[in-house]
Amino acid sequence: MRRRAIPLLLGAAVVSALLTGCGPTSTAGEPSRPTSASTPKATARESADAGPAVPPALSAEALKALPAAQFDAVIPGLLAAPPRLDARAVFHVPFDTAVYGADFTTPVARIPAHDFLGEPTVLVVAGTRGKWSLVLTPARQKLPSTATADAPAPAQSAAWVPSSALQFAGRLTERIVISTSTQTLSILDETGAVASSFAVGVGTPETPTPTATGYLQARYLDPSQGQDEHRIQLTSLHATAADEPYGGSDGGLIGIHYQSTARGAVSHGCVRLSSDAIAAVDALPLGTTVEIGD
């Protein structure tokens, strides 16, 4: 697929927002601990105490002035998300909501109530602490071009939000696990058993598919990318080897999409699926976690 105006890394294109183009296991309440002191990371845990106090609500003007945590944003105050999580529910926010970094005091961004398609923003919780929930966000914390060995650019960002701001939207019973070494995508059921598995195409050594855990944030058709039958499955993950592996200004997003060539190391970081595989992923609810490993 070739459309270079604002190409999406995984061949996905935003229909109405001009977006185009291609550690131990933990639970939602107890994500893995940080591994680098140089890059801020989430340290969520279940807590019997109240945790940090929730700050007073922001004024409308102060909230509007915060950067929106959306697909093309780079917000240094965000946290690197835990490498693995087991989210069992999906949430929305009924209105734009401030999110916080490691100090639980200074707002670093806002989660818009609606995404680039005009649909309710989808969120999953990676952990809790007192009255706070750690949510994954669709924005970047850092560009790969500014990363160092001690402070890498995470593929998935996170931020703290008062739990009271979240609106339950449904349960999650399945999750996606992708292996870049075996080049497979598996759908696991609630017990962790493999319900189905498919061969897939992944990134090349020069433009690898990042290893991290994100979630399905949106899906849509885009005839301009040749995707007029199988909906593109847009994840919350971003490329970590280059700012824009596909070119353009899509934020280096990682998507899952149909492609006739859907085997081997063949993409700019996308995950390419056969028609049967993309139909199986399309049947899963938004918010389903996507864990990519070696």
Secondary structure, DSSP 4 states (H G I P E B T S, - for coil): ----SS--TTS---TTT---------BTTBPPPPS-SSS-B------SS--SPPPPPPPHHHHHHSPB--TT-B-TTSEEPPS-----EEEE-SS-EEEE-TTSSSEEEEE-SB-TTSSBPPB-EEEEETTEEEEEESSBSS-GGG--SSS---SSEEEEEEGGG-EEEEE---EEEEETTTTEEEEE-TTS-EEEEEE-EEE-SSSPPP-EEEEEEEEEEEGGGTEEEEEEEEEEEE-SS-S-TTSSSS-SEEEEEE-S--SEEEESS-EEE-HHHHHHHHTSPTT-EEEEE-
